[in-house]
Amino acid sequence: MDYLEIEGGHKLKGSVTISGAKNAALPIIAATLLSDKDVKLTNLPNVVDIRTLLKLLTMLGGDVKHNDTVADINNAGINSTKAVYEIVSQMRASILVLGPLLTRFKHCEVSLPGGCAIGQRPIDMHLKALEQMGAIIEIKGGYVRAEAPNGLMGAKIEFDKITVGGTENVVMAAALANGTTTIMNAALEPEVVQLCEMIRDAGVDIQGIGTSELTIVGTNGVPLEFKTTDIIPDRIEAGTYLCAAAITHSDITLKKVNIEHIKSPIAKLEKMGCTFDVENDNITIHSPEVIKPTHLITTEYPGFPTDMQAQFMAVATIADGESIIEERLFENRFMHVSELNRLGADIWLKGSLAAVHGVKELNGADVMATDLRASSALVLGALAANGITNVRRIYHLDRGYDNLEGKLSLLGAKITRKKD
């Protein structure tokens, strides 16, 4: 099994180009099921989750040609609407094929999802919304079985709480439905916005993009014809490299970044003493020799992202003072704490709160990744630690970071992928 050997204590310098956003690419790949024509996607990140979902399309009968950052997809020949456990168990985002399969083919079976063990992320809101649109749904044998013999009908959907995946599934389902669907309390994430823009540019009337109320006029079963879609930059990858600079007291430049999408992490880093130069889609971070502590609360976009909590916790371990981190979205998203403490961090937990007492130094150790973002936090800790750190179970990292060790090496990190 692969692991990363990291020699800490080296400053970073230079520039790194940010890849396409995994969390934008996944729903967009699922959305290609709404078309029976050729679809080209560009700026895809070269990560495991992308390859997994493209494999699922192939298993359903789609024709997929994939070369690193570009995929040419044609789903005219779909001959199965069953998304099997073998694939769906590997990543939660596979549930995103539910809406487009059901609205186009009027029936589907999708295995209940798996993926990172960061807490309960039930799909009940997805299913309730589809039922409101006329779907007949049962869960049997570990599968969601859904039918809409007469097609899905437009409906008014009000989510009890914000759900990114639920919003995406309903937007895709509504695109080919009969009539108008209104989504209240829709997610505002940039990844949701790009999905809506892609569907709008294919001719679907969508109003309210980027707001909490979306109105979608369906095509009554007529498949879409998509334009080439260039995946937006990954805001979580960008934030992770900013944290890498902060924890190593380094100055680096990030290229191909959407600054609007990372305003919240930038604001927190500024309060921790970092300064920034911004020029078009490039941003340079200047990190101080002494990091100030912080207080952050995770919440939905445009608030502080839960996907950046672990990385900021890593930076806070070497801050001059105590930081308080409150995780409001996922109940198990502190599994990296015990591993950071193995590096010499001083972190205490109480429920959804973490108190991070800054220490003078971290020291290398063997640590084990538990989920995608926790993995990157351990890499960040290792970059700052004295001596050698081995980060194990990095298959989590490979799900969501495009060539992390290669990009860090170009910045001057001493990091090597090895096998046990």
LUMDO-542170 format. One line per 3 residues: number of its first residue (from 1); their letters; for each residue y, z, x of C-alpha. Coordinates in steps of 0.1 Angstrom, whole numbers. Each point is the difference from the previous one (the first is absolute). Layout:
NUM) a) Y,Z,X | ...;
***
This chain:
1) mdy) 0,0,0 | 35,-9,13 | 25,26,10;
4) lei) 34,1,17 | 5,16,34 | 37,8,4;
7) egg) 17,15,31 | 31,17,-13 | 34,8,16;
10) hkl) 12,-36,5 | 33,-12,-14 | 0,-32,-20;
13) kgs) 24,-29,4 | 4,-36,-11 | -5,-16,-34;
16) vti) -27,-3,-27 | -3,-25,-28 | -9,15,-34;
19) sga) -29,-16,-19 | -2,-9,-36 | -5,29,-25;
22) kna) -36,8,-8 | 11,16,-33 | 19,-31,-10;
25) alp) -27,-24,11 | -28,16,-20 | 14,-4,-35;
28) iia) 13,-35,9 | -35,-10,11 | -13,14,-34;
31) atl) 27,-19,-18 | -14,-33,13 | -27,5,-26;
34) lsd) 26,-9,-26 | 0,-36,14 | -24,-29,0;
37) kdv) 20,-19,27 | 4,4,37 | 20,30,12;
40) klt) 13,6,35 | 8,35,13 | 17,4,33;
43) nlp) 9,30,22 | -31,19,-10 | -8,30,22;
46) nvv) -32,-4,20 | -17,32,-13 | -34,9,-15;
49) dir) 13,5,-36 | 13,-35,-2 | -33,-15,12;
52) tll) -19,22,-24 | 20,-12,-31 | -2,-37,11;
55) kll) -38,5,3 | 0,13,-35 | 17,-32,-12;
58) tml) -27,-20,18 | -27,20,-17 | 16,-8,-34;
61) ggd) -2,-37,8 | 34,-6,15 | 6,-23,29;
64) vkh) 18,19,28 | 11,-13,34 | 14,28,21;
67) ndt) 15,-2,35 | 16,33,12 | 33,-1,-19;
70) vad) -5,-29,-24 | -24,-4,-29 | -5,-31,-22;
73) inn) -17,11,-32 | -13,-20,-30 | -15,19,-29;
76) agi) -7,-29,-22 | -38,4,6 | -3,37,-9;
79) nst) -35,4,-14 | -3,38,-1 | 22,26,-14;
82) kav) -19,30,14 | 16,18,29 | -29,18,16;
85) yei) -3,35,14 | -7,-14,35 | 36,-11,3;
88) vsq) 20,22,-24 | -14,31,15 | 16,-9,33;
91) mra) 36,0,-13 | 17,12,-31 | 23,-31,-2;
94) sil) -30,-20,-12 | 7,14,-35 | 30,-24,0;
97) vlg) -23,-28,-10 | -6,16,-33 | 32,-12,-17;
100) pll) 0,-36,12 | -38,-5,-6 | 2,14,-35;
103) trf) 31,-19,-11 | -12,-33,14 | -38,1,-9;
106) khc) 1,25,-29 | -27,22,15 | -8,16,33;
109) evs) -19,28,17 | 16,19,28 | -17,28,19;
112) lpg) 18,33,0 | 21,2,32 | -5,18,34;
115) gca) 22,1,31 | 20,28,17 | -9,36,-9;
118) igq) 36,11,-4 | -4,13,-35 | -6,-10,-36;
121) rpi) 16,-34,-9 | -16,-6,-34 | 3,-34,-17;
124) dmh) 2,14,-35 | 36,-12,-3 | -11,-36,9;
127) lka) -28,2,-27 | 22,15,-27 | 26,-27,5;
130) leq) -25,-28,-2 | -15,15,-32 | 35,0,-15;
133) mga) 0,-37,8 | -32,-4,-20 | -27,4,26;
136) iie) -33,16,-9 | -10,22,29 | -30,21,8;
139) ikg) -11,17,32 | -37,-4,6 | -22,1,31;
142) gyv) 30,6,23 | 18,-31,-13 | 31,-6,-22;
145) rae) -12,-26,-25 | 29,-17,-18 | 2,-27,-27;
148) apn) 28,-16,-19 | -18,-27,-21 | 33,-14,-14;
151) glm) 20,6,32 | 24,28,8 | 30,6,-23;
154) gak) 34,10,11 | 7,37,-5 | 25,28,8;
157) ief) -15,20,28 | 16,33,10 | -16,17,30;
160) dki) -1,38,-1 | 8,0,38 | 8,-26,25;
163) tvg) -30,-20,11 | 3,-28,26 | -35,-15,-6;
166) gte) 3,5,-38 | 33,-19,-1 | -15,-28,21;
169) nvv) -31,-3,-21 | 20,-2,-32 | 25,-25,14;
172) maa) -28,-23,9 | -18,5,-33 | 32,-6,-19;
175) ala) 7,-33,18 | -27,-19,-19 | 1,21,-31;
178) ngt) 11,-12,-35 | 34,14,-7 | 24,24,17;
181) tti) -9,31,19 | 25,27,9 | -8,25,27;
184) mna) 19,33,-1 | 1,23,30 | -11,-29,23;
187) ale) -3,6,38 | 29,-12,21 | -18,-5,33;
190) pev) 10,-32,19 | -37,-10,-2 | 2,0,-38;
193) vql) 33,-20,2 | -15,-27,21 | -30,-3,-24;
196) cem) 24,-4,-29 | 21,-26,19 | -31,-20,9;
199) ird) -11,-1,-37 | 36,-8,-12 | 2,-28,25;
202) agv) -32,-15,-15 | 19,-4,-33 | -7,33,-18;
205) diq) 30,16,-17 | 4,35,16 | 31,20,-6;
208) gig) 10,33,17 | -16,-6,34 | 8,29,23;
211) tse) 7,24,-30 | -21,24,-19 | -2,-22,-30;
214) lti) -18,-34,3 | -3,-26,-28 | -26,-28,5;
217) vgt) -5,-29,-23 | -36,-12,4 | -12,-36,2;
220) ngv) -27,5,-27 | -28,-7,24 | 15,-29,20;
223) ple) -7,5,37 | 29,1,24 | 9,-22,29;
226) fkt) 14,21,29 | 24,-10,27 | -8,10,36;
229) tdi) 6,37,4 | 11,16,32 | -10,37,1;
232) ipd) 28,25,5 | 1,21,31 | -20,32,0;
235) rie) 24,29,-5 | -27,26,9 | -9,-17,32;
238) agt) 37,-2,9 | 4,37,-8 | -30,8,22;
241) ylc) 15,-17,30 | 33,17,-6 | -19,33,1;
244) aaa) -18,-11,32 | 34,-4,17 | 12,34,-13;
247) ith) -30,20,11 | 1,-16,35 | 38,3,3;
250) sdi) 2,-38,4 | 23,-29,-9 | -18,-30,-15;
253) tlk) 9,-30,-22 | -19,-10,-31 | 2,-37,-10;
256) kvn) -5,-15,-34 | 8,31,-21 | 16,3,-34;
259) ieh) 24,28,6 | 5,6,-38 | -37,9,-3;
262) iks) 1,28,27 | 33,17,-8 | -16,33,-8;
265) pia) -20,4,32 | 31,-11,20 | 21,26,-17;
268) kle) -25,27,9 | -2,-11,36 | 38,0,2;
271) kmg) 0,36,-11 | -25,7,27 | 24,-13,26;
274) ctf) -9,-37,3 | 26,-28,-1 | -4,-36,-10;
277) dve) 14,-35,7 | -7,-26,-27 | 4,-37,4;
280) ndn) -13,-22,-28 | -37,7,-2 | -2,19,33;
283) iti) 5,37,5 | 2,20,32 | -7,37,0;
286) hsp) 15,23,26 | -18,33,2 | 14,33,13;
289) evi) -17,22,25 | 0,29,-25 | -12,-8,-36;
292) kpt) 15,21,-28 | -23,14,-27 | 0,-15,-35;
295) hli) -7,7,-36 | -16,-28,-20 | -16,-4,-34;
298) tte) -22,-30,-8 | 7,-19,-31 | 0,-35,-15;
301) ypg) 22,-28,14 | 28,0,8 | -7,36,10;
304) fpt) -19,11,31 | -34,-18,0 | -32,20,1;
307) dmq) -14,-26,24 | 25,12,26 | -6,37,-5;
310) aqf) -27,4,27 | 20,-19,26 | 31,21,-5;
313) mav) -21,31,2 | -12,-12,34 | 37,-4,11;
316) ati) 8,35,-14 | -26,16,22 | 23,-4,30;
319) adg) 32,7,-18 | 23,29,11 | -6,23,-30;
322) esi) -20,1,-33 | -4,-29,-23 | -12,2,-36;
325) iee) -19,-28,-16 | -9,-1,-37 | -26,-25,-12;
328) rlf) 5,-7,-37 | -22,-31,-5 | -35,7,14;
331) enr) -17,33,2 | -22,-7,30 | 25,-17,22;
334) fmh) 2,28,26 | -34,-7,16 | 17,-10,33;
337) vse) 14,35,4 | -31,16,16 | -3,-30,24;
340) lnr) 37,2,10 | -6,38,6 | -28,-10,24;
343) lga) 27,-17,21 | 19,33,1 | 22,-4,-30;
346) diw) 9,31,-21 | -3,-10,-36 | -6,23,-30;
349) lkg) -10,-10,-34 | 5,15,-34 | -9,-22,-29;
352) sla) 22,-31,0 | 23,14,27 | -4,-3,38;
355) avh) 21,21,24 | 2,-17,34 | 11,22,29;
358) gvk) 11,-22,29 | -17,6,33 | 11,-7,35;
361) eln) -30,-23,7 | -31,-15,-14 | -32,-4,20;
364) gad) -27,-27,-1 | -32,7,-19 | -27,-18,-20;
367) vma) 12,-5,-36 | -15,-17,-30 | 18,-22,-26;
370) tdl) -6,7,-36 | 21,-27,-17 | 23,-29,8;
373) ras) 33,18,4 | -15,31,15 | -14,-23,27;
376) sal) 34,-12,10 | 13,36,1 | -27,8,25;
379) vlg) 9,-30,22 | 36,12,-1 | -10,35,11;
382) ala) -21,-15,28 | 30,-20,13 | 19,32,4;
385) ang) -28,22,13 | -7,8,36 | -32,-15,13;
388) itn) -27,-20,-18 | -6,-1,-38 | -29,-18,-16;
391) vrr) 7,-10,-36 | -33,-6,-18 | -9,-16,-33;
394) iyh) 27,-26,5 | -16,-23,-26 | 26,17,-22;
397) ldr) 28,-14,22 | -15,-35,-1 | 3,0,-38;
400) gyd) 38,-1,1 | 15,-4,35 | 1,-35,16;
403) nle) -9,3,37 | 15,35,4 | -14,6,35;
406) gkl) 12,-35,11 | 35,5,-13 | 3,35,15;
409) sll) -14,-13,34 | 28,-26,0 | 25,29,-4;
412) gak) -15,18,30 | -25,24,-16 | -32,7,19;
415) itr) -24,-7,-28 | -35,-16,2 | -26,-8,-27;
418) kkd) -34,12,11 | -35,3,-14 | -23,31,-1;
***
